[in-house]
Amino acid sequence: MSQKTHAVITCTIGIDTGKNTLHLVGLDDRGTIVLREKLGRSRIRTRLANIPPCLIGIEAGMATHYVARELIALGHDVRQVPPAYARPFRQAHKNDFRDAYAIAEAVQRPSTRFVPVKTDDQLDLQALHRVRSHLISERTAVINQIRSFLLERGIPVRQGLRFLRRQLPEILAKRVDVLSPRMIRIVEDLGGDWRRLDERIDCVTEEIEQLAHGTESCRQLMTVPGIGPIIASAMVAAIGNGASFAKGRDFAAWLGLCRSRCRREIGRSLGVSASVIIVICARCSCKAPALFCSDQ
């Protein structure tokens, strides 16, 4: 079928995303497949530029926000479909074109919930949080390695970052009876890595805090007791202005605050007490946050 025919009758397009290629399946108003193509990422804008505005569903995943913004600029109605919502519409065995067809079917359903398209500012903020989390994980690994080396030599250190930081210089200076010169050098090198990671974490944290204080949405969230720049900026990076949630209960459920999870588990997974999130839900017009967001 010619490209001109595709442009005239295509009403809905499903796009399955890959690292380098995109698979497209287009449907007409009767659900018949009228477009089936495989394109490189760089060609998607050119290929859909001449197609009249239509509904486009794109699998939410790696590098889809950029593609969605490119297609929105062309006038299309672009919605990111979570894979879980497209899976029931997949027919027979899985392949890229069948996934694209499933997305085209799922995007037309009124019950499908879509992933909002993130702005560049949101992606930048989210990247800062990812980098900070990675650096903290690296620092934890270095600290655990130092602890294990010392414990192998019969030198236990009380649990907690501050205790190891305070005792390490004294251990390296005085415990030469059990620490060989080579082991002292190894631990000193790891201590240098620890200090460099601390500096990088402090730098990234400071940048996040500056962005949080300069963003109106973050400032509003920080008025909630217990919410600081880190949590506020992480929430804004994840959900933007929260328009994708109809009410506070939906936001609480997205966080995982439901009856089946206890408060202690919630606090560990979110890094914040459940009572703080209940306050957030209350300020989001949740009608009964204390009943919905707890296990009582």
KELO-304844 format. One line per field, with one value per residue (C-alpha): z, y, x; residue in three letters. Coordinates in Angstrom, 1 decimal, padded with zeros to 4 digits, always signed. Each point is the difference from the previous one (the first is absolute). Layout:
BEGIN
z Z,... .
y Y,... .
x X,... .
rest ALA,... .
# end
This chain:
BEGIN
z +000.0,-000.9,+002.5,-001.3,+000.9,+003.4,+000.7,-001.0,+002.0,+003.0,+003.2,+002.7,+000.0,+002.5,+000.4,+001.6,+001.0,-000.1,+000.5,-003.6,-001.9,+000.4,-001.3,-001.1,-000.5,-001.3,+000.3,-001.8,+001.6,-000.3,+001.6,-003.2,-000.2,-002.8,+001.0,+001.0,+000.0,+001.7,+000.3,+001.6,+002.8,-002.1,-002.7,+002.1,-000.1,-003.8,-000.5,+002.0,-001.0,-003.0,+001.8,+001.2,+003.8,+001.5,+003.3,+000.6,+002.7,+000.9,+002.4,+003.2,+000.5,-001.0,-001.8,-000.8,+001.5,-002.7,-002.8,+001.5,+000.1,-003.6,-001.1,+002.1,-001.7,-003.3,+001.3,+000.9,+003.2,+001.6,+003.0,+001.7,+000.8,+002.9,-001.2,+002.6,-001.8,-003.4,+000.9,+000.0,-003.6,-001.4,-002.3,-000.3,+000.6,+000.9,-002.7,-000.6,-002.5,+002.2,+002.9,-002.1,-000.9,+003.7,+000.8,-002.8,+001.5,+003.6,-000.7,-001.2,+003.2,+002.5,+003.0,-001.0,+002.2,-001.8,+001.0,-000.2,-002.3,+002.0,-000.8,-000.4,+003.5,+001.5,-001.7,+001.1,+003.6,-000.2,-001.4,+003.0,+002.3,-001.9,+000.2,+003.7,+000.7,-002.0,+001.9,+003.3,-001.0,-000.9,+003.3,+001.9,-001.9,+000.9,+003.7,+000.1,-001.6,+002.6,+002.8,-001.4,-000.4,+003.6,+001.4,-001.7,+002.1,+003.2,+000.1,+000.3,-000.4,+001.3,-002.7,-001.4,-002.5,+002.5,+002.4,-002.8,-001.2,+003.5,+000.9,-003.3,+000.4,+003.5,-001.1,-002.9,+002.3,+003.1,-001.1,-001.9,+002.1,-002.1,-003.2,-002.5,-001.9,-003.1,+001.7,+001.5,-003.6,-001.4,+002.7,-000.4,-003.8,+000.8,+002.4,-002.8,-002.2,+002.9,+000.3,-003.8,+000.0,+002.9,-001.9,-003.1,+002.0,+001.8,-003.4,-001.5,+003.1,+000.0,-003.6,+000.7,+003.0,-002.1,-002.7,+002.6,+001.6,-003.4,-001.1,+001.1,+000.1,+002.3,+002.3,+000.4,+000.9,+002.5,+002.0,+001.1,+003.3,-000.6,-003.7,-001.0,-003.3,-000.9,+000.4,-001.5,-003.1,-000.5,+000.1,-002.5,-002.3,+000.1,-000.3,-001.0,+001.1,+000.9,-002.6,-001.0,+003.4,+000.4,+003.8,+002.9,+000.4,-003.5,+000.9,+003.2,-001.8,-002.6,+002.9,+001.4,+003.0,+000.2,+002.7,-000.9,+001.0,+003.5,+001.0,+000.8,-003.4,-001.7,+002.0,-001.0,-003.7,-000.4,+002.4,+001.8,+002.7,-001.0,+002.1,-002.2,-003.2,+001.7,+000.5,-003.7,-001.0,+002.3,-001.7,-003.4,+001.0,+001.0,+001.8,+002.6,-000.2,+003.5,-000.8,-003.6,+000.5,+003.1,+001.0,+002.7 .
y +000.0,+003.4,+002.6,+002.4,-002.6,-000.5,+003.8,+000.2,-002.9,-000.5,+000.9,-001.7,-000.9,-002.3,+000.2,-002.6,+001.5,-001.5,+001.3,+000.9,-000.8,+000.6,-002.3,+001.7,-001.5,+002.3,-000.7,+001.6,+000.9,-003.6,-001.5,-001.3,+000.1,+002.4,+000.8,-002.3,+001.4,-000.2,+003.3,+001.3,+002.5,+002.8,-000.5,-000.1,+003.8,+000.1,-003.0,+001.3,+003.7,-000.4,-002.1,+002.0,+000.3,-003.3,-001.9,-001.5,-002.5,-000.6,-002.5,+001.7,-000.9,+001.0,+003.3,+000.4,+003.4,+001.6,-001.9,+001.0,+003.7,-000.2,-001.4,+002.4,+002.9,-001.4,+000.3,-003.7,-001.1,-002.1,-002.2,-002.2,-003.4,-002.1,-003.5,-001.6,+001.7,-001.2,-003.6,-001.2,+001.1,-001.9,-002.9,-003.3,+000.0,+003.2,+002.0,+003.7,+000.5,-001.9,+002.2,+003.1,-001.3,-000.6,+003.6,+001.3,-001.9,+001.0,+003.7,+000.1,-001.4,+002.5,-002.0,+000.1,+002.2,+001.8,+001.2,+003.8,+001.3,+001.5,+003.4,+000.5,+001.6,-003.1,-002.3,+002.1,-000.1,-003.7,-000.5,+001.8,-002.3,-003.1,+001.2,+000.8,-003.4,-001.7,+001.9,-000.9,-003.6,+000.2,+001.7,-002.8,-002.6,+001.6,+000.3,-003.6,-001.1,+002.0,-001.6,-003.5,+000.5,+001.2,-002.7,-002.7,+001.4,-000.1,+003.7,+000.4,+003.5,+001.1,+000.1,+003.5,+002.1,+002.7,-002.5,-001.5,+003.5,+001.0,-003.2,-000.8,+002.4,-001.2,-003.7,+000.5,+001.9,-002.3,-003.5,-000.8,-003.2,-001.6,+002.1,-000.6,+003.0,-001.3,-000.1,+003.4,+001.4,-001.8,+001.4,+003.5,-000.2,-001.0,+002.9,+002.3,-001.4,+000.5,+003.7,+000.6,-001.6,+002.2,+003.1,-001.1,-000.9,+003.4,+001.8,-001.8,+000.4,+003.7,+000.3,-001.8,+002.2,+003.1,-001.3,-000.9,+003.5,+001.5,-002.0,+001.0,-003.6,-001.1,+003.0,-000.9,-003.6,+001.2,+001.7,-003.5,-001.0,-002.5,+000.7,+001.6,+000.9,-003.6,-001.6,+003.0,+000.1,-003.8,+000.2,+002.9,-001.9,-003.1,+001.5,+003.6,+002.0,-003.2,+000.6,-003.6,-000.9,+000.7,+000.2,-000.5,-003.6,-000.8,+001.6,-002.0,-003.3,+000.9,+000.4,-003.4,+001.3,-002.5,-002.2,-003.0,+001.7,+000.9,+003.4,-001.3,-001.5,+003.2,+002.1,-002.2,-000.1,+003.7,+001.4,+002.0,-000.8,-001.0,+002.8,+002.5,-001.5,+000.0,+003.8,+000.3,-002.0,+002.2,+003.1,-001.6,-000.1,-003.6,-000.5,-002.5,-000.3,-001.4,-002.9,-000.7,+000.5,-002.1,-003.6,+000.8 .
x +000.0,+001.4,+001.1,-002.7,-002.7,+001.5,-000.1,-003.7,-001.5,+002.3,-001.9,+002.1,+003.7,+001.7,+003.8,+002.2,+003.3,+003.5,+003.5,+000.5,-003.2,-003.7,-002.8,-003.2,-003.5,-002.7,-003.8,-002.9,-003.3,-001.2,+003.1,+001.5,+003.8,+001.0,+003.6,+002.8,+003.5,+003.4,+001.9,+003.1,-000.4,+001.3,-002.6,-003.2,-000.6,+000.5,-002.2,-003.0,+000.3,-002.3,-002.6,-003.1,-000.2,-001.0,+000.1,+003.4,+000.8,+003.6,+001.3,+001.2,+003.6,+003.5,+000.4,-003.7,-000.5,+002.2,-001.9,-003.3,+000.9,+001.2,-003.4,-002.0,+001.8,-001.4,-003.6,-000.6,-001.8,+002.8,-000.5,+002.5,-001.5,+001.5,+000.9,-002.3,-003.1,+001.1,+000.8,-003.6,-000.5,+003.0,-001.0,+001.9,+003.7,+001.9,+001.8,+000.6,-002.9,-002.5,+001.1,-000.6,-003.5,-000.7,+001.0,-002.2,-003.0,+000.8,+000.3,-003.6,-001.4,-001.5,+001.2,+003.7,+002.1,+002.8,+003.5,+000.3,+002.7,+002.8,+001.6,+003.7,+000.1,-001.6,+002.4,+003.0,-001.2,-000.7,+003.5,+001.5,-001.8,+001.1,+003.6,-000.3,-001.5,+002.8,+002.7,-001.5,+000.0,+003.6,+000.9,-001.9,+002.0,+003.3,-001.0,-001.0,+003.2,+002.0,-002.0,+000.5,+003.8,+000.3,-002.3,+002.2,+002.9,-002.1,-000.9,-003.8,-001.5,-003.4,-002.6,-000.6,+001.9,+001.0,+001.6,+002.2,+001.0,+001.0,+001.9,+001.7,+003.0,+000.7,-000.2,+002.4,+002.5,-000.1,-001.0,+003.2,+000.2,-002.7,+000.0,+002.8,+001.5,-001.7,-003.4,+000.5,+000.7,-003.1,-002.3,+001.5,-000.7,-003.6,-000.2,+001.0,-002.7,-002.4,+000.9,-000.3,-003.4,-001.1,+001.1,-002.0,-003.1,+000.1,+000.4,-003.0,-002.1,+000.7,-001.0,-003.3,-000.7,+000.5,-002.3,-002.6,+000.0,-000.3,-003.0,-003.5,-001.3,+002.9,-000.5,-003.7,+000.9,+002.6,-002.7,-001.1,+001.7,+002.7,+000.4,+003.4,+001.6,+001.1,-003.4,-001.9,+002.3,-000.2,-003.9,+000.0,+002.4,-002.2,-003.5,+000.4,-003.1,-001.9,-002.7,+000.0,-001.6,-003.7,+000.2,+002.4,-001.0,+001.3,+003.3,+000.1,-000.7,+002.7,+002.5,-001.1,-001.9,-002.8,-001.6,+002.2,+003.2,+001.0,+001.3,+003.5,+000.4,-001.2,+002.5,+002.9,-000.9,-000.7,+002.6,-002.7,-002.5,-003.5,-001.4,+001.7,-001.5,-003.4,+000.3,+000.9,-003.0,-002.2,+001.3,-000.8,-003.7,+000.0,-003.3,+001.1,+003.8,+000.4,-002.3,+001.3,+003.7,+000.5,-000.5,-002.6 .
rest MET,SER,GLN,LYS,THR,HIS,ALA,VAL,ILE,THR,CYS,THR,ILE,GLY,ILE,ASP,THR,GLY,LYS,ASN,THR,LEU,HIS,LEU,VAL,GLY,LEU,ASP,ASP,ARG,GLY,THR,ILE,VAL,LEU,ARG,GLU,LYS,LEU,GLY,ARG,SER,ARG,ILE,ARG,THR,ARG,LEU,ALA,ASN,ILE,PRO,PRO,CYS,LEU,ILE,GLY,ILE,GLU,ALA,GLY,MET,ALA,THR,HIS,TYR,VAL,ALA,ARG,GLU,LEU,ILE,ALA,LEU,GLY,HIS,ASP,VAL,ARG,GLN,VAL,PRO,PRO,ALA,TYR,ALA,ARG,PRO,PHE,ARG,GLN,ALA,HIS,LYS,ASN,ASP,PHE,ARG,ASP,ALA,TYR,ALA,ILE,ALA,GLU,ALA,VAL,GLN,ARG,PRO,SER,THR,ARG,PHE,VAL,PRO,VAL,LYS,THR,ASP,ASP,GLN,LEU,ASP,LEU,GLN,ALA,LEU,HIS,ARG,VAL,ARG,SER,HIS,LEU,ILE,SER,GLU,ARG,THR,ALA,VAL,ILE,ASN,GLN,ILE,ARG,SER,PHE,LEU,LEU,GLU,ARG,GLY,ILE,PRO,VAL,ARG,GLN,GLY,LEU,ARG,PHE,LEU,ARG,ARG,GLN,LEU,PRO,GLU,ILE,LEU,ALA,LYS,ARG,VAL,ASP,VAL,LEU,SER,PRO,ARG,MET,ILE,ARG,ILE,VAL,GLU,ASP,LEU,GLY,GLY,ASP,TRP,ARG,ARG,LEU,ASP,GLU,ARG,ILE,ASP,CYS,VAL,THR,GLU,GLU,ILE,GLU,GLN,LEU,ALA,HIS,GLY,THR,GLU,SER,CYS,ARG,GLN,LEU,MET,THR,VAL,PRO,GLY,ILE,GLY,PRO,ILE,ILE,ALA,SER,ALA,MET,VAL,ALA,ALA,ILE,GLY,ASN,GLY,ALA,SER,PHE,ALA,LYS,GLY,ARG,ASP,PHE,ALA,ALA,TRP,LEU,GLY,LEU,CYS,ARG,SER,ARG,CYS,ARG,ARG,GLU,ILE,GLY,ARG,SER,LEU,GLY,VAL,SER,ALA,SER,VAL,ILE,ILE,VAL,ILE,CYS,ALA,ARG,CYS,SER,CYS,LYS,ALA,PRO,ALA,LEU,PHE,CYS,SER,ASP,GLN .
# end
